[in-house]
Amino acid sequence: MPLFLQTLIVLVYLIEKIGLGGALRQIVFFILNYLLGYRKRIISENLQKILPQASAEQIKAKKIEYYRHMSDMLVETLWCYRASPEELKPKIVFKNPEVFEDIFNSRENATILLSHVGNWELFCQWAGLFIPKVNVVILYTPIKNKALNQLMMGLRQRFGAILVSTKSTLDLFRVQKTKQVRINLFAIDQNPGDPYHQHWLTFFGHTVPVISGAEKFAKSQKQAVYFLHVTKTNAYELELMQVKYDPDRPYDLTMKQFELLENNILENPSLWLLSHNRFKYCKI
């Protein structure tokens, strides 16, 4: 890992440790919102698609909320690279952790559908520590920047999660064939790599291409599927919602997962990754 990244991680951790994290977040917010106007056009366009009835003032307020969340997320992500298990634990509250016990007792692997709502990097690290008994497998897309990719991999694997690249999906099937029960984490709200050869469906009233790999995998492995619902108060509050799907109906699971995602986003749009151009390929 480059020295400047190591130094930045240590610095952020120490600032949080001495209780000045709030001031640091304010500085990051000022830079993102006022100095850089980071991806403000994409953020505004995404909010307009999500909240078509909102006024210009309401969109502006939501955009500010997003920059505040993004500031929190950036600081949290750097902080958690050095944080201890005791420091990480209170950052996430699981509403129904008994589901993991049920998965373990079933002796069957399961598929978990993630989105970029909240801080997914914090959850991936937390999962390796505090999800009881089952092993955590994270399907990830490599980042072209080698330094950032190394940082991300180190962060997610820090407490024992298993990373499998989307460019090596045979490895995903291989790691299923063990005696240990595994949960497989799939991100579902990214743009597909080859949009014009993907399934398209309606998302916030717009026809977009979607990733359907989780459905193909879950069906092929006959796995139970859960959607990870995320909200936030003082901590991130997570809940697993089982998704019942028809294995004989094409794209039934994919359609249901995007309905759940829409509902989750609408609860607090500012928690979603609004700076990502999710509507880049759009027919309406």
C-alpha positions in Angstrom: 0.0 0.0 0.0 1.4 3.5 -0.9 2.9 5.4 2.0 0.5 8.3 1.6 -2.5 6.0 2.0 -1.0 4.4 5.1 -0.3 7.8 6.6 -3.8 9.0 5.8 -5.4 5.9 7.4 -3.4 6.4 10.6 -4.1 10.1 10.7 -7.9 9.6 10.3 -7.9 6.9 13.0 -6.0 9.1 15.5 -8.3 12.1 14.8 -11.3 9.8 15.5 -9.6 8.4 18.6 -9.1 11.8 20.2 -12.7 12.9 19.5 -12.2 15.3 16.6 -14.0 13.1 14.0 -16.9 15.5 13.8 -14.6 18.4 12.8 -12.9 16.2 10.2 -16.3 15.3 8.7 -17.2 19.0 8.5 -13.9 19.7 6.6 -14.5 16.8 4.2 -18.1 18.0 3.7 -16.9 21.5 2.9 -14.4 20.2 0.3 -16.9 17.9 -1.4 -19.9 20.3 -1.4 -18.3 23.8 -1.8 -14.8 23.4 -3.2 -15.2 20.4 -5.5 -19.0 20.2 -6.0 -18.2 16.5 -6.4 -20.3 15.0 -9.2 -23.1 17.5 -8.3 -24.7 17.1 -11.8 -25.0 13.3 -11.4 -26.2 13.6 -7.8 -28.9 16.1 -8.8 -30.0 14.0 -11.8 -30.2 10.8 -9.7 -32.3 12.6 -7.1 -34.6 14.0 -9.7 -35.2 10.4 -11.0 -35.7 9.0 -7.5 -37.9 11.9 -6.3 -39.6 13.2 -9.5 -42.2 15.3 -7.5 -39.6 17.0 -5.4 -39.0 20.8 -5.7 -35.7 22.3 -6.6 -35.2 23.3 -2.9 -36.0 19.8 -1.8 -33.5 18.3 -4.3 -30.9 20.8 -3.0 -31.5 19.8 0.6 -31.2 16.1 -0.3 -28.0 16.8 -2.1 -26.5 18.4 1.0 -27.7 15.4 3.1 -25.8 13.1 0.6 -22.6 15.1 0.9 -22.8 14.8 4.7 -23.4 11.1 4.4 -20.5 10.7 1.9 -18.2 12.6 4.3 -19.2 10.2 7.1 -18.7 7.3 4.8 -15.2 8.3 3.6 -14.0 9.0 7.2 -15.6 5.7 8.5 -14.0 3.7 5.7 -10.5 5.0 6.4 -11.0 4.7 10.2 -12.2 1.1 10.1 -9.0 0.0 8.4 -7.3 0.5 11.8 -10.3 0.0 14.2 -10.3 -2.8 16.6 -13.2 -5.3 16.8 -14.5 -3.6 20.0 -14.6 -0.3 18.1 -16.3 -1.7 15.1 -19.0 -3.6 16.8 -21.3 -0.7 17.9 -21.2 0.8 14.4 -23.8 -1.8 13.1 -27.0 -3.0 14.8 -28.5 -6.2 13.3 -32.2 -6.4 13.8 -32.6 -10.1 13.2 -29.2 -11.9 13.7 -31.1 -15.1 14.4 -31.4 -15.5 10.6 -27.7 -16.4 10.5 -28.3 -19.1 13.1 -31.1 -20.4 10.9 -28.8 -20.5 7.9 -26.1 -22.3 9.9 -28.6 -24.9 11.2 -29.9 -25.5 7.7 -26.4 -26.6 6.7 -27.1 -24.9 3.3 -25.2 -22.0 1.9 -27.2 -18.8 1.2 -27.1 -15.7 -1.0 -27.2 -12.2 0.5 -28.1 -9.2 -1.8 -26.3 -6.0 -0.9 -26.7 -2.5 -2.2 -24.7 0.7 -1.9 -27.0 2.0 0.8 -25.1 3.0 3.9 -21.5 2.0 4.3 -21.0 -1.4 2.6 -17.2 -1.4 3.3 -17.9 -1.1 7.0 -20.5 -4.0 6.8 -18.1 -6.3 4.9 -15.5 -5.9 7.6 -18.0 -6.2 10.4 -19.5 -9.3 8.8 -16.2 -11.2 9.0 -16.1 -10.6 12.8 -19.7 -10.7 14.1 -21.8 -13.0 11.9 -21.9 -16.2 13.9 -20.6 -19.6 12.7 -21.0 -19.1 8.9 -18.1 -18.0 6.6 -18.5 -14.8 4.6 -17.8 -14.8 0.9 -17.7 -11.4 -0.9 -18.0 -11.2 -4.7 -16.2 -8.0 -5.8 -15.2 -6.2 -8.9 -11.5 -5.3 -9.1 -10.7 -1.6 -9.2 -8.4 -0.5 -12.0 -6.3 1.7 -9.7 -3.9 -0.9 -8.1 -3.4 1.1 -4.9 -7.2 1.5 -4.3 -7.8 -2.1 -5.1 -5.1 -3.2 -2.7 -6.7 -1.0 0.0 -10.2 -2.3 -0.6 -9.1 -6.0 -0.6 -7.1 -5.5 2.6 -10.0 -3.8 4.3 -12.6 -6.5 3.3 -10.3 -9.5 4.1 -9.0 -8.0 7.4 -11.2 -10.2 9.6 -11.4 -13.4 7.6 -13.9 -12.7 4.8 -13.2 -14.5 1.5 -12.9 -12.4 -1.6 -13.9 -13.7 -5.0 -13.4 -11.6 -8.1 -16.3 -11.2 -10.6 -13.7 -12.0 -13.2 -13.2 -15.4 -11.7 -16.7 -16.7 -11.0 -15.5 -20.3 -11.2 -13.8 -19.6 -7.9 -17.2 -18.7 -6.4 -18.6 -22.1 -7.3 -15.5 -23.8 -6.0 -15.7 -22.2 -2.5 -19.3 -23.5 -2.1 -18.0 -27.1 -2.0 -16.9 -27.2 1.6 -18.4 -28.6 4.8 -18.5 -25.1 6.3 -21.7 -23.1 5.7 -21.1 -19.9 3.7 -23.1 -16.8 2.9 -22.3 -15.2 -0.4 -22.6 -11.4 -0.6 -23.6 -9.9 -4.0 -23.8 -6.2 -4.8 -26.8 -5.8 -7.0 -27.1 -2.0 -7.9 -24.0 -1.4 -10.1 -24.1 -0.9 -13.8 -23.5 -4.2 -15.7 -20.3 -4.4 -17.7 -22.0 -5.1 -21.0 -25.3 -3.3 -20.7 -26.8 -4.1 -24.1 -26.5 -7.8 -23.5 -28.2 -7.8 -20.1 -31.7 -7.9 -18.8 -33.5 -4.6 -18.6 -36.3 -3.7 -16.2 -38.0 -0.7 -14.7 -36.2 1.1 -11.9 -37.7 4.3 -10.5 -39.8 4.6 -13.7 -36.8 4.2 -16.0 -35.9 1.2 -18.1 -32.3 0.3 -17.2 -30.0 -2.7 -17.6 -29.4 -4.7 -14.4 -27.0 -7.3 -13.0 -28.7 -10.7 -12.8 -25.7 -12.7 -11.7 -27.0 -13.2 -8.2 -30.2 -14.8 -9.5 -28.3 -17.1 -11.9 -26.0 -18.2 -9.1 -28.7 -18.7 -6.4 -30.8 -20.7 -8.8 -27.9 -22.9 -9.9 -27.0 -23.6 -6.3 -30.6 -23.8 -5.1 -29.8 -21.3 -2.3 -32.1 -19.3 -0.1 -31.8 -15.6 -0.9 -32.0 -12.6 1.5 -32.0 -8.8 0.8 -30.0 -6.7 3.2 -32.2 -3.7 4.2 -30.2 -0.7 5.6 -31.3 2.3 7.6 -29.3 4.6 9.8 -29.8 6.4 13.1 -26.7 6.7 15.3 -25.5 3.4 13.9 -26.3 1.5 10.7 -29.3 -0.7 11.3 -29.4 -3.9 9.1 -32.2 -6.4 8.6 -32.2 -9.5 6.4 -35.4 -10.0 4.4 -35.9 -13.3 2.7 -36.8 -13.1 -0.9 -39.1 -15.9 -2.1 -38.6 -16.4 -5.8 -39.9 -18.8 -8.5 -36.9 -20.8 -9.8 -38.8 -21.6 -13.0 -39.6 -18.0 -13.8 -36.8 -16.1 -15.6 -35.7 -12.9 -13.8 -38.3 -13.3 -11.0 -35.6 -12.8 -8.3 -34.0 -9.9 -10.1 -37.3 -8.1 -10.4 -38.0 -8.6 -6.7 -34.6 -7.6 -5.6 -34.9 -4.2 -7.4 -38.4 -3.7 -5.9 -36.8 -4.1 -2.4 -33.9 -1.8 -3.4 -36.3 0.9 -4.5 -38.2 0.8 -1.3 -35.0 0.9 0.8 -33.7 3.9 -1.2 -36.9 5.8 -0.8 -36.7 5.6 3.0 -33.6 7.8 2.8 -32.3 8.6 -0.7 -29.2 10.3 0.8 -27.9 7.0 2.0 -27.6 5.5 -1.5 -24.5 6.0 -3.7 -26.0 9.0 -5.6 -22.6 10.0 -7.1 -22.6 6.8 -9.2 -24.3 7.2 -12.6 -26.8 4.3 -12.2 -29.0 5.6 -15.0 -26.1 6.0 -17.5 -27.8 3.5 -19.8 -31.5 4.4 -19.8 -34.2 3.9 -22.4 -36.7 6.3 -20.8 
